[in-house]
Amino acid sequence: MTEAHAGGRFEIEPVGTYSLYESAAFIDAWHEAPSEGGKTEGHLHLAFLTDRDWTPAGVCLTQDSSGAVHGEVHGSPPADAVRAQTARILSLDVDGRGWPDVGRRDPVVGRLQRMFPGFRPVNWSNAYEAAAWCLISSRITMRQAQAIKERMCREMGESIDIHGHRLFCFPAPPALASLREYRGLFGRKVEYLNELGAAALAGRLDTEALRALPREQALAALKQLKGVGEFASQLVRLRALSAVDETPNAEPRLIEAVRATYGLRHDPDASELARISDGWRPYRMWVAVSLRRSQGGGAGMTHSRAAG
């Protein structure tokens, strides 16, 4: 349930348990600053391009003792649009009341829930940025890809100031569509990013429209983008379109995490992964992300990175 407020503020009441701190910790973006009275207050700052019109938006998020999440909008977009996108990014548009039941059924999931209390996956801000990450990160290490993406945000993206912190959005589609070369991008990556920018401008990467499609149709639409194959289409489907009850079967790091946490002597094949993950319903994606988080590794997200 969400409620917009005049003056660029909104409130989101999570359905089920939720920790804003755990969301921020997942993307290494928790910020503490003195508030009135000398107390320290925790914030999560996000900067992203809005759906459809690609307008830079910033939001400062806090959580009160009742669990409600409060947002203060920075930039020109209306509060209701930022609120809806923020809810999707933080998985707060999902009913999480059944999440504890999964942990009671599966001891591995129970340990993950105790490790990350109140955690919900943080999703990409939109399908466009998630697809761009897949293209940038192909055939290089995650650390290298993160460095390139952060540099692109700083050099080509719009910035948002959130009470003293300057954050950078991912470059808007026109910037990618006109890109000719970029340090660190090799092979056909620039060409693929050109095509991605053009596709976004043509409306082919409308996140909510893709989200409304059945699974196979959404994956097929994503795979029409140059450079986006099975793995990338699944990542965008799960982590930008927020397909809560699906399991990626082309994610090597998830397979490694399942093997390690379930004490297997071999990598699970598709049928064994399906059997194990059947017990994670109706939050299979949440479990998959929690498993990956337990094994370390970055999220690749820079929609909350501040200037140095």
C-alpha positions in Angstrom: 0.0 0.0 0.0 1.4 3.4 -1.0 0.4 7.0 -0.4 1.7 10.1 -2.2 2.1 13.4 -0.5 2.3 17.0 -1.9 5.7 18.6 -1.9 7.6 15.7 -3.2 7.1 13.2 -0.4 5.5 9.8 -0.2 5.0 6.8 2.1 5.1 3.1 1.5 3.6 0.7 4.0 5.3 -2.7 3.4 3.0 -5.7 3.4 5.0 -8.2 5.5 8.3 -7.7 7.2 10.9 -5.4 5.6 14.2 -3.8 6.4 15.4 -0.7 4.5 18.8 -1.2 6.1 19.1 -4.7 4.5 18.2 -3.3 1.1 20.8 -0.6 1.4 23.4 -3.1 2.7 22.8 -5.3 -0.4 23.9 -2.5 -2.7 26.4 -0.9 -0.2 24.5 2.3 0.0 23.5 2.8 3.6 24.2 6.4 4.7 24.1 7.7 8.3 23.9 11.4 9.0 23.2 13.5 12.1 19.5 14.6 12.3 17.8 17.1 14.6 18.7 16.6 18.2 22.1 15.1 17.5 20.8 11.6 16.8 22.1 9.6 13.9 19.5 8.7 11.3 20.0 6.1 8.5 19.1 6.8 4.9 19.1 5.1 1.6 19.7 7.4 -1.4 18.7 6.3 -4.9 19.1 8.1 -8.2 17.5 6.7 -11.4 15.8 7.5 -14.7 12.1 7.4 -14.5 10.1 5.0 -16.6 9.1 6.0 -20.1 10.3 9.6 -20.1 13.8 9.0 -18.7 13.8 12.0 -16.4 16.5 12.0 -13.6 15.0 11.3 -10.2 16.5 11.1 -6.7 14.9 9.9 -3.5 16.0 9.9 0.1 14.4 7.0 2.0 14.0 6.4 5.7 12.1 3.8 7.7 10.2 4.6 10.9 9.7 2.4 14.0 6.4 1.1 12.6 8.1 -0.2 9.5 6.7 2.5 7.1 9.1 3.7 4.5 9.2 7.5 3.8 10.5 9.0 0.6 11.6 12.6 -0.2 11.8 13.2 -3.9 14.6 15.3 -5.4 14.3 16.4 -9.0 11.3 17.3 -11.2 9.3 14.0 -11.5 6.0 13.8 -9.6 6.0 12.0 -6.3 3.5 9.3 -7.4 5.7 8.2 -10.3 8.8 8.1 -8.1 6.9 6.2 -5.4 5.7 3.5 -7.8 9.2 3.0 -9.3 10.8 3.0 -5.8 8.3 0.3 -4.7 9.2 -1.9 -7.6 13.0 -1.3 -7.1 12.8 -2.3 -3.4 10.2 -5.2 -4.0 7.7 -3.3 -1.9 5.0 -3.8 -4.4 4.9 -7.5 -3.3 2.9 -9.1 -0.5 5.6 -10.6 1.7 3.5 -12.0 4.4 4.1 -15.6 3.2 7.9 -15.2 3.2 8.6 -16.5 6.7 6.7 -19.7 5.8 9.3 -20.6 3.2 12.0 -20.5 5.9 10.0 -22.7 8.1 9.7 -25.3 5.4 13.3 -25.1 4.2 16.1 -24.9 6.8 18.5 -23.4 4.2 16.1 -20.6 3.5 15.5 -20.1 7.2 19.2 -19.6 7.8 19.3 -17.0 5.0 16.3 -15.2 6.5 18.1 -15.0 9.9 21.3 -13.9 8.1 19.5 -11.1 6.3 16.4 -10.2 8.4 13.8 -8.3 6.5 15.7 -8.5 3.3 13.9 -8.2 -0.1 15.8 -8.1 -3.4 16.7 -4.7 -4.7 15.8 -4.6 -8.4 17.3 -2.6 -11.3 15.6 0.7 -11.8 14.2 -0.4 -15.2 14.7 -3.0 -18.0 16.8 -0.6 -20.0 19.5 -0.2 -17.4 19.5 -3.9 -16.6 20.0 -4.8 -20.2 22.8 -2.3 -20.6 24.5 -3.9 -17.6 24.3 -7.3 -19.3 25.9 -5.9 -22.4 28.6 -4.0 -20.6 29.5 -6.9 -18.3 29.7 -9.6 -21.0 33.1 -11.5 -21.0 34.8 -9.3 -18.3 34.9 -9.5 -14.5 32.1 -7.9 -12.4 34.6 -5.6 -10.9 35.7 -4.4 -14.3 32.1 -4.0 -15.5 31.2 -2.0 -12.3 34.1 0.4 -12.9 33.1 1.0 -16.5 29.4 1.5 -15.6 30.2 3.9 -12.8 32.4 5.9 -15.1 29.7 6.0 -17.7 27.2 7.3 -15.1 29.6 10.1 -14.0 30.7 11.1 -17.5 27.5 10.7 -19.5 24.6 10.6 -16.9 22.6 13.3 -15.2 23.4 14.0 -11.6 21.0 14.6 -8.7 21.9 16.3 -5.4 20.3 14.8 -2.3 21.0 17.1 0.6 24.7 17.3 -0.1 25.3 14.0 -1.8 25.6 14.1 -5.6 24.5 10.9 -7.3 24.6 10.0 -10.9 22.0 8.3 -13.0 22.8 5.8 -15.8 23.0 7.6 -19.2 19.7 8.2 -20.9 18.8 6.3 -24.1 19.9 9.2 -26.5 23.4 9.1 -25.0 23.7 5.3 -25.7 22.1 5.7 -29.2 24.7 8.2 -30.2 27.7 6.5 -28.6 30.6 5.9 -31.0 33.3 4.5 -28.7 34.0 4.2 -25.0 37.1 3.1 -23.1 36.7 -0.5 -21.8 34.0 -1.5 -24.3 35.3 -3.9 -27.0 34.0 -6.0 -29.8 30.4 -5.2 -30.7 29.4 -3.8 -27.3 29.1 -0.2 -28.5 27.0 -1.3 -31.4 24.7 -3.3 -29.1 24.4 -0.3 -26.7 23.5 1.9 -29.7 20.7 -0.5 -30.6 19.6 -0.7 -26.9 19.3 3.1 -26.8 17.3 3.2 -30.0 15.0 0.4 -28.8 14.4 2.3 -25.5 13.5 5.5 -27.4 11.2 3.4 -29.6 9.3 2.2 -26.5 10.5 -1.4 -26.8 11.9 -1.4 -23.2 8.9 -0.2 -21.3 9.4 -1.9 -18.0 5.8 -2.2 -17.0 4.6 -3.3 -20.4 7.3 -6.1 -20.4 6.4 -7.0 -16.9 2.7 -7.5 -17.9 3.7 -10.1 -20.5 3.7 -13.8 -19.8 7.2 -15.2 -19.1 8.0 -16.7 -22.5 6.7 -13.6 -24.4 8.8 -11.3 -22.2 11.9 -13.4 -22.7 11.3 -13.5 -26.4 10.9 -9.7 -26.6 14.1 -9.2 -24.7 16.1 -11.6 -26.8 15.2 -9.6 -29.9 17.7 -7.0 -28.6 21.1 -7.4 -30.1 23.6 -9.1 -27.7 20.8 -10.2 -25.2 20.7 -14.0 -25.0 19.2 -16.5 -22.6 21.2 -15.5 -19.5 20.7 -11.8 -20.0 17.0 -12.1 -20.8 16.5 -14.0 -17.6 18.4 -11.5 -15.5 16.3 -8.6 -16.9 13.1 -10.6 -16.3 14.0 -11.5 -12.8 15.8 -8.4 -11.6 14.2 -5.5 -13.4 10.7 -6.9 -14.2 10.7 -8.4 -10.7 9.3 -11.9 -11.5 9.0 -12.9 -7.9 8.2 -16.6 -8.3 10.7 -17.7 -11.0 14.1 -19.3 -10.8 17.0 -18.5 -13.2 18.3 -21.7 -14.7 21.1 -20.1 -16.7 22.9 -18.4 -13.7 26.2 -20.2 -12.9 26.6 -18.3 -9.6 23.2 -19.5 -8.4 24.1 -23.1 -9.3 27.3 -22.8 -7.3 25.4 -21.3 -4.3 22.9 -24.1 -4.3 25.6 -26.7 -4.4 27.4 -25.1 -1.5 24.5 -24.3 0.7 22.6 -27.6 0.1 25.8 -29.7 0.6 25.7 -31.2 -2.9 28.8 -33.0 -4.4 27.9 -31.8 -7.9 26.3 -28.9 -9.7 22.5 -29.4 -9.8 21.1 -29.9 -13.3 18.0 -28.1 -14.4 15.6 -30.8 -13.1 17.4 -30.9 -9.6 17.4 -27.2 -9.4 13.7 -27.2 -10.2 13.0 -29.8 -7.5 14.9 -27.9 -4.9 13.5 -24.5 -5.8 9.9 -25.8 -5.8 10.1 -25.5 -2.0 10.8 -21.8 -2.3 7.4 -21.0 -3.8 6.0 -18.4 -4.1 9.2 -16.4 -3.6 11.7 -18.4 -5.7 13.5 -15.3 -7.0 13.9 -13.9 -3.5 15.5 -17.1 -2.4 17.8 -17.1 -5.4 19.0 -13.6 -4.7 19.5 -14.4 -1.0 21.6 -17.4 -2.0 23.7 -15.3 -4.3 24.1 -12.6 -1.6 25.3 -15.2 0.9 28.1 -16.1 -1.5 29.3 -12.5 -1.9 29.7 -10.5 -5.1 28.5 -7.2 -6.2 25.1 -6.3 -7.6 26.4 -4.1 -10.4 24.0 -1.4 -9.5 25.1 2.2 -9.5 21.7 4.0 -9.0 22.8 4.9 -5.5 26.5 5.8 -6.0 27.6 9.2 -4.7 30.3 11.4 -6.2 33.7 10.9 -4.7 
